[in-house]
Amino acid sequence: MTAKPEGLLSEKINSRQARVSVIGLGYVGLPLSTEFAAAGFSVTGIDIDADKVESINQGKSYIPDVPSERLSRLTEGGFLTATTDYAALAHVDTVSICVPTPLSKTRDPDISYVVEAADKVAQHIHSGQLVVLESTTYPGTTEELILPKLESTGLRVGQDFFLAFSPERIDPGNKQYAIRNTPKVIAGITGRCSELAQALYGAIVDELVPVSSTRCAEMVKLLENTFRYTNLAMVNELAVVCGTLQVDIWEVIDAAATKPFGFMPFFPGPGLGGHCIPVDPLYLSWKLRTLNSTARFIELASQINAAMPNEVVRKVVDGLNEWSKSVRNSKILILGVAYKKDVGDTRESPALDIMRALSTKGATVSYVDPYVPKLEIEDQLLHSLELDAATLEQFDCAVIVADHSLFNYGFYFKMAFNSGYRVNYYSPHYFPSFPDVQ
C-alpha cells in the first residue's frame, strides 16, 4: 500500500530528512535558513540577488544577527547552500516564502514579490510539498492569492500539497529574542496543513501557537504591529504637547512607568522606520478600504507619525534661530540614519525624510552612521563621516536621530559645551549616564 503524501512528509520532517528551502534571504530568510540548517536539515536558500547568494556560499554573512562563523560552518558542512535558480524548488520538500512586502509609492500594499514567489512555486510544486508564507500581508492573502495559484496546477490542498501561514517575528538587533525563543504563530488551510507546518517549525522553535485559520494568523501580525504603531503615535503627539507646555516628556514617561499596572511605556522619536511598524498597519487600512470601510484609528496614527520628521526639522530651525543662524547655508550633521538603534537598515527611516527636508531648506547635510557606510538620497551618494572632534567642529548643528550604542554622547556633549555651543532639547532622562550636562 502506497503511503499518503502527508505521511511521507511527516516522516521526513521528524527524521530531518526533509529538504527545506527558503525563498528570500534577507533579514528574515537568512536567519531562518541557518536555524533549519543548524537543526540538521538540508537547506536551499533562493534569492534573485546574485551577490547575496555568492556571499552565503562563501560563508560570509551580511546580516548582523547571523555571525559569519556560524554561517560558514553550515555551508562548509553541506547543510546550507544558496542559488538564484528557482528550479531547485522541484527537489525540495518544504518551501518557506520570506520575501519583502513593502508599500508602493501611493502607500498601498506592494505584494508583487509574494505573487512572483507564488508563481515560481506553482511552476515547480509537486505532490507531498509543504508551502509556508511568512511575509507580512493583509488577511486573506494565503487563501485568496497563494492557494488558487497552487491549485491551478491540478494538485489539491490538504491532499497533494500543504499550505500554511506563519508570520515572521524577527526583531533585528534584538539580543534577547531570536527565532528559537520567540513563540511561532501557525495556521494551515486545512488541519493536516497546520500539523505539518507545526512539525517543521517545531524543530527550530521552542513554543508554537496554532490558530484556527490563515486569516487569523495574518491578522495576528497586523495586530502586533498596529498596537505599537498607534501607541507610538500617541506618545509622539504627547511629546509635541509636552514641548508646548514646557514639560519634559521623558520625565513624565519615567514617572508614569512606576505604576505597576495599567500602563506600558512607549517612547517618542523622530518618526517610524523599518520593515514592519510603519508598513503593516497600512496593509490593514488598505484592506478595509477595499471593503468600503475605514480604519480611522490607523489613519489618524499615520498622520501623526508621518509628521514627526517635520517636527524634528522645526526644532532644528528653531535651534539655529536661537544662534541667529538661518537653516539655509548651515552645515548640519545627522547622527544615525538607520531606522533604529544598532542596526544598518535604512528602510522607511525617518532620518532620510529629515535629511531631504533640511536639504530642501538650503542646508548642507552630512551624516555619521557606523552601520551605514554609504547612502543615496535624491540621486546623491553620501558617505558616512568619521565622528571625532575635528568633524564636529565643522558643523553648525548635530541631530541625533538613531541613538547607536557606539556613539560617545558624553564626549560630544562635553565638546559642545567646551566649544561654547549649547545642547538644545536635551533630556537627562534620555541620556541618564550624563546627568552633569546642563
C-alpha positions, -999 to +999 in steps of 0.1 A: +000+000+000+014+034-010+019+059+018+000+091+016+019+123+008+014+138+043+027+106+059+059+106+039+065+143+046+058+139+083+084+111+084+109+132+065+105+161+088+107+141+120+138+123+108+154+155+095+155+140+060+132+167+046+149+190+021+140+226+032+140+257+010+136+294+019+127+320-007+141+354+001+174+356+020+171+389+038+167+398+075+141+370+079+151+344+053+188+341+062+183+336+100+155+311+092+177+292+068+205+290+093+182+278+121+169+250+098+204+240+088+216+240+124+187+217+133+201+191+108+180+198+077+195+202+042+186+238+033+185+255-001+181+293+000+168+311-030+172+348-038+173+368-070+203+388-057+234+370-070+256+389-046+237+376-016+238+340-030+276+343-036+282+357-001+262+329+016+280+302-004+313+317+007+302+317+043+301+354+046+271+369+064+256+403+055+230+401+084+243+412+118+221+386+136+238+358+117+276+356+125+298+346+096+314+320+117+281+302+122+272+306+085+305+292+073+302+262+095+268+254+080+278+260+044+311+241+047+292+212+064+269+209+034+238+219+054+231+252+036+236+263+001+221+292-019+211+297-055+193+321-078+177+292-097+140+286-087+142+252-104+157+240-071+121+240-058+114+209-078+137+189-055+127+202-020+100+191+004+092+224+021+091+260+009+091+290+033+084+323+015+101+352+032+101+379+005+095+417+012+060+432+013+067+470+011+044+499+003+041+513-031+047+550-039+010+555-033+013+539+002-007+509-010+005+473-004+031+460-029+027+422-029+045+418-062+073+398-045+048+374-030+030+370-063+063+363-081+073+337-054+039+320-056+042+318-094+076+302-091+064+277-065+035+268-087+058+261-116+078+235-096+053+223-070+050+185-066+030+161-045+039+160-008+053+195-007+046+220+022+045+257+014+045+283+042+041+320+037+059+341+063+058+375+046+035+400+064+004+408+044-033+415+047-058+390+060-069+367+031-037+366+011-028+330+017-063+317+009-072+342-018-039+347-037-015+318-029-040+289-028-056+295-063-022+297-079-010+264-064-043+246-071-042+257-107-016+230-112-043+204-106-030+194-072-053+197-042-045+214-009-046+191+021-043+160-001-014+166-026+003+196-012+000+216+021-002+253+026+002+274+058+009+309+070+033+317+099+041+354+103+078+362+109+086+378+142+122+388+136+134+419+155+168+428+140+194+436+166+175+420+195+200+402+217+173+386+239+148+371+214+156+352+183+138+325+163+143+298+188+128+315+219+101+336+201+067+319+200+057+310+165+021+315+153+010+289+127-022+282+108-029+259+078-055+259+051-066+225+065-059+207+097-033+185+081-016+215+066-013+230+101+000+198+116+028+195+091+038+232+094+039+227+132+061+197+128+085+216+106+088+247+128+087+227+160+122+216+150+136+251+154+111+269+178+105+262+214+069+273+215+042+270+188+010+289+188-015+273+164-046+293+155-078+284+136-072+299+102-046+316+080-067+348+081-064+347+119-026+342+117-023+370+092-043+393+114-022+384+145+009+400+129-011+431+119-025+435+154+010+432+170+024+460+148-007+482+148-005+481+186+029+496+185+021+519+156-009+535+174+008+537+208+039+553+193+016+579+176+000+587+209+033+592+227+047+612+197+018+635+199+022+639+237+059+647+231+048+677+209+022+686+235+047+685+263+071+707+243+043+733+240+037+730+277+074+731+286+072+697+303+099+671+299+082+641+282+109+617+293+104+626+330+067+621+325+071+587+310+096+576+337+072+586+364+042+570+348+061+538+343+063+533+380+027+524+380+027+485+384-005+480+364-025+496+335+005+513+319+031+503+293+058+528+285+063+539+248+089+564+238+087+593+213+111+595+184+118+613+151+093+591+132+088+554+124+110+533+102+119+497+094+103+468+076+072+463+098+059+490+121+054+518+096+041+494+069+020+467+083-009+487+098-014+504+064-019+469+049-049+465+072-061+500+064-059+493+027-078+461+030-106+478+048-109+505+021-114+477-004-144+466+017-158+502+019-148+505+055-123+527+073-096+520+100-099+555+115-075+550+144-048+537+120-053+566+096-050+592+125-019+575+138-004+575+103-009+613+101+008+618+135+038+595+129+043+609+094+046+644+108+074+636+133+103+642+108+090+677+102+088+682+139+125+674+141+132+698+113+112+725+131+133+720+162+165+723+141+153+755+125+143+769+160+176+759+175+196+776+147+175+807+150+184+810+187+220+813+175+210+839+149+216+814+121+195+806+091+190+770+081+199+780+046+237+775+042+240+759+076+260+727+079+240+700+097+253+666+108+228+637+113+240+611+138+224+578+128+205+572+096+193+537+103+157+532+113+166+522+148+194+517+173+224+494+165+212+482+130+222+491+095+187+491+079+175+524+065+142+512+051+115+538+059+140+556+082+128+590+094+164+602+091+160+602+053+129+624+054+147+648+078+178+650+056+156+657+025+136+684+042+167+701+056+184+700+021+153+715+006+156+744+030+191+750+018+212+733+044+242+712+036+236+678+052+261+651+061+258+621+083+276+597+106+265+561+109+290+532+116+263+507+103+256+526+071+288+534+052+271+549+022+237+563+015+219+575-017+194+603-013+178+621-042+204+607-066+232+619-044+256+594-029+268+603+006+294+585+027+294+583+065+320+606+081+344+597+109+330+611+141+357+630+160+363+664+174+376+678+141+344+666+123+320+681+149+337+714+147+328+717+110+290+718+117+265+743+129+241+717+143+242+680+151+210+659+153+209+625+170+183+605+150+194+569+157+209+565+191+235+539+183+254+525+213+287+532+195+281+570+198+301+585+227+274+610+238+294+622+268+323+632+246+300+650+221+281+670+248+313+680+266+329+691+234+299+712+225+300+730+259+337+734+258+334+750+223+307+774+236+278+756+219+245+747+236+227+714+235+191+722+227+162+698+236+185+677+258+168+654+284+189+639+312+162+612+313+171+601+278+209+602+285+210+593+322+247+585+320+255+621+316+235+640+344+263+665+347+254+680+313+232+711+319 
